[in-house]
């Protein structure tokens, strides 16, 4: 009887130790992901690649580090290597939305639009309300001049969260392109901007004043340049880590 009790207690202790190890491992990986994310946002892509590789060697089931690895290679211009990493990761995790989104956006950069759309559609089949998928798909639709559907997607994202300024800017730009200037102006008017200063630039034979504005965003900080000829605003140039550089005629 005493022997059986010791066996039972031994099993309980083994389970507790196993759970404690798992909790400790989970905290460690979370901590590493936060550190690597900071390195990624600082543009230290070689360090991100090195650290992500080391973690994946011991923890091959940790999806975030495949994304860090692939996106760092993409930032360095190694698009085909990024594609390969994401495709291999998807063999292990075929329903992981973040992998599909990043693969879709990689194909978009490579201008392989059909492959890109396929990835976003797959991601939406898994979760039709994932705002990251919706915004990336809207960006693709805009790139292929399908403004009607890009507006539908941006509108959906805007209704889900109207505080994401990249969504507001892209939706306003899309309305502008299709000639709905009133809605476009209303959306631009909702943006939180901080005036930073003036400078001058030359476009062709004309001199323009450049107003630099700083957008305060939850997810990123973005610089916006408004080039003005005399009083009329000529164009808006927007640059961020989520959307590629683009120019909007106003």
HUQUI-V78842 format. One record per residue. N is the residue number from 0. RES is the residue in one letter. PSI is psi in whole degrees, 0 to 359 (NA if undefined). NEAR is the number of other C-alpha atoms within 10 Angstrom. D_FIRST is the distance of its C-alpha to the first C-alpha in Angstrom with 2 decimals. Layout:
{{N RES PSI NEAR D_FIRST} {N RES PSI NEAR D_FIRST}}
//
This chain:
{{0 X 313 6 0.00} {1 X 320 7 3.81} {2 X 316 8 5.37} {3 X 323 9 5.20} {4 X 318 10 6.31} {5 X 321 11 8.79} {6 X 317 12 9.95} {7 X 314 12 10.66} {8 X 323 12 12.45} {9 X 321 12 14.22} {10 X 317 12 15.55} {11 X 315 12 16.82} {12 X 320 12 18.50} {13 X 318 12 20.04} {14 X 317 12 21.45} {15 X 316 12 22.86} {16 X 318 12 24.46} {17 X 316 12 25.93} {18 X 318 12 27.36} {19 X 320 12 28.78} {20 X 318 12 30.44} {21 X 318 12 31.92} {22 X 316 12 33.28} {23 X 317 12 34.70} {24 X 319 13 36.28} {25 X 316 12 37.73} {26 X 321 12 39.31} {27 X 313 12 40.72} {28 X 322 17 42.31} {29 X 317 13 43.73} {30 X 318 12 45.21} {31 X 321 16 46.70} {32 X 319 20 48.18} {33 X 318 12 49.88} {34 X 316 13 51.30} {35 X 324 21 52.55} {36 X 319 17 54.08} {37 X 320 13 56.07} {38 X 319 15 57.26} {39 X 314 20 58.28} {40 X 338 12 60.24} {41 X 357 9 61.91} {42 X 16 14 63.10} {43 X 69 14 61.15} {44 X 327 21 60.39} {45 X 320 15 59.96} {46 X 321 15 57.16} {47 X 315 25 55.54} {48 X 312 20 55.76} {49 X 312 11 54.30} {50 X 322 18 51.35} {51 X 319 24 50.60} {52 X 315 17 50.58} {53 X 318 12 48.10} {54 X 318 17 45.68} {55 X 332 16 46.04} {56 X 322 9 45.32} {57 X 337 9 41.77} {58 X 72 14 41.47} {59 X 356 14 43.51} {60 X 11 14 42.29} {61 X 97 15 43.91} {62 X 317 18 47.01} {63 X 328 16 48.84} {64 X 335 25 49.42} {65 X 319 25 51.10} {66 X 315 21 53.42} {67 X 315 22 54.13} {68 X 310 25 54.85} {69 X 314 28 57.12} {70 X 328 26 58.99} {71 X 317 23 59.65} {72 X 323 21 61.21} {73 X 318 19 63.19} {74 X 331 13 64.49} {75 X 0 12 65.65} {76 X 4 11 67.54} {77 X 69 13 65.22} {78 X 319 19 65.08} {79 X 326 15 64.32} {80 X 320 15 61.41} {81 X 315 24 60.06} {82 X 314 20 60.46} {83 X 316 13 58.59} {84 X 315 19 55.62} {85 X 321 26 55.37} {86 X 318 17 55.74} {87 X 321 12 52.97} {88 X 323 21 50.70} {89 X 338 19 51.51} {90 X 327 9 50.31} {91 X 325 12 46.84} {92 X 73 15 47.24} {93 X 344 13 49.90} {94 X 16 15 49.50} {95 X 112 15 49.52} {96 X 319 22 52.52} {97 X 323 19 53.17} {98 X 317 24 53.68} {99 X 319 26 56.02} {100 X 313 26 57.98} {101 X 326 24 58.47} {102 X 318 26 59.45} {103 X 318 30 61.86} {104 X 331 25 63.43} {105 X 315 23 63.73} {106 X 326 21 65.60} {107 X 317 21 67.74} {108 X 322 15 68.78} {109 X 359 13 69.60} {110 X 28 14 71.63} {111 X 76 13 69.64} {112 X 325 19 69.73} {113 X 317 12 68.57} {114 X 320 17 65.38} {115 X 312 24 64.91} {116 X 322 20 65.31} {117 X 318 14 62.86} {118 X 314 23 60.15} {119 X 323 26 60.84} {120 X 318 19 60.88} {121 X 316 19 57.49} {122 X 320 25 56.11} {123 X 331 19 57.61} {124 X 327 12 56.06} {125 X 316 13 52.63} {126 X 106 13 53.55} {127 X 352 12 57.08} {128 X 21 14 56.79} {129 X 112 15 56.01} {130 X 328 18 58.89} {131 X 318 17 58.85} {132 X 315 27 59.39} {133 X 314 24 62.08} {134 X 317 24 64.03} {135 X 321 24 63.88} {136 X 321 28 65.02} {137 X 319 28 67.81} {138 X 319 25 68.91} {139 X 314 26 69.14} {140 X 322 19 71.19} {141 X 318 19 73.51} {142 X 327 14 73.93} {143 X 17 12 75.08} {144 X 23 13 77.45} {145 X 72 14 75.55} {146 X 327 20 76.14} {147 X 311 14 75.64} {148 X 331 15 72.03} {149 X 321 26 71.38} {150 X 318 22 72.47} {151 X 317 14 70.19} {152 X 316 23 67.21} {153 X 321 26 68.23} {154 X 317 20 68.76} {155 X 316 18 65.25} {156 X 320 23 63.85} {157 X 321 19 66.15} {158 X 329 10 64.93} {159 X 322 13 61.32} {160 X 102 13 62.14} {161 X 11 15 65.74} {162 X 351 15 64.93} {163 X 109 17 64.56} {164 X 333 24 68.02} {165 X 325 24 68.08} {166 X 316 22 67.69} {167 X 314 23 70.52} {168 X 315 19 72.80} {169 X 323 26 72.23} {170 X 317 27 72.71} {171 X 318 24 75.88} {172 X 319 26 77.16} {173 X 317 24 76.53} {174 X 322 21 78.43} {175 X 317 18 81.18} {176 X 322 16 81.50} {177 X 2 12 81.96} {178 X 9 11 84.50} {179 X 76 13 82.58} {180 X 330 16 83.73} {181 X 311 11 83.12} {182 X 321 15 79.39} {183 X 312 22 79.24} {184 X 319 15 80.93} {185 X 319 11 78.67} {186 X 316 19 75.56} {187 X 326 16 76.99} {188 X 341 12 77.84} {189 X 350 13 74.18} {190 X 143 17 73.21} {191 X 115 13 72.46} {192 X 144 15 74.78} {193 X 124 12 75.70} {194 X 128 10 79.14} {195 X 329 10 79.12} {196 X 177 10 82.76} {197 X 153 13 85.71} {198 X 178 11 86.78} {199 X 152 11 89.34} {200 X 162 12 89.19} {201 X 124 11 91.73} {202 X 110 9 91.28} {203 X 233 6 94.23} {204 X 358 6 97.36} {205 X 145 8 95.96} {206 X 138 14 94.34} {207 X 148 19 91.35} {208 X 138 19 89.52} {209 X 121 21 85.75} {210 X 124 18 83.60} {211 X 124 18 80.09} {212 X 150 18 77.48} {213 X 118 16 73.83} {214 X 130 18 71.42} {215 X 107 16 68.39} {216 X 155 15 65.56} {217 X 319 9 61.89} {218 X 337 11 60.85} {219 X 169 14 63.72} {220 X 131 13 66.92} {221 X 140 17 70.00} {222 X 137 16 73.59} {223 X 134 17 76.33} {224 X 123 19 79.96} {225 X 115 19 82.72} {226 X 121 25 85.97} {227 X 131 18 88.97} {228 X 117 15 92.56} {229 X 246 10 94.74} {230 X 327 9 92.87} {231 X 132 9 91.38} {232 X 130 16 87.82} {233 X 313 16 88.01} {234 X 163 15 84.45} {235 X 129 18 80.87} {236 X 123 14 78.77} {237 X 133 19 75.02} {238 X 130 16 72.51} {239 X 173 14 68.72} {240 X 349 12 65.52} {241 X 315 13 64.74} {242 X 146 15 68.14} {243 X 165 10 70.68} {244 X 132 10 74.04} {245 X 158 11 76.47} {246 X 134 12 79.83} {247 X 123 16 80.75} {248 X 131 11 84.42} {249 X NA 15 85.23}}
//
